[in-house]
Amino acid sequence: MLKPILLVEDDTRDLELTLLALERSQLANDVVVLRDGAQALSYLRREDAYADRREGNPTVILLDLKLPKVNGLEVLQAVRADPGLRSIPVVMLTSSEQETDVVRSYELGVNAYVVKPVEFKQFVAAIADLGIFWAVLNEPPPGSLKVSRRYAHD
């Protein structure tokens, strides 16, 4: 069973574009969509409304920087501080090109910082590439669910 991709995004337009791009990349992973940082932390910790969700961590967290309630940097900091969550790859997916945001994200342990392209085709291509890399190509940490994939040339 494939682990889901966790997408934390509050902007409706960016959310729709990201989901479209992930769909076009033909990944089989489910995408769990949450709209604020507090929901993301509850989901990851299996608390409150998410207490009954299936055990296991997502394959990757695609995290917006500017979120309501708990911002992306605070979510990242909480994930990296939790021994049960710290090995989850986190990609900051944001429109912010501010050097302070980039530096702080890497200081807190982000795996990648991607600025959302403004042009539609570039945005779709960037998200598709992210999905394929983290869900298919990346080797997860030991103990993670690894799904065997067969390729056309196998």
Secondary structure, DSSP 8 states (H G I E B T S, - for coil): ----EEEE---HHHHHHHHHHHHHTT--S-EEEESSHHHHHHHHHT-GGGTTS-SS--SEEEE-SS-SSS-HHHHHHHHHH-TTTTTS-EEEEES---HHHHHHHHHTT-SEEEE--SSHHHHHHHHHHHHHIIIIIS---TTS-------TT-
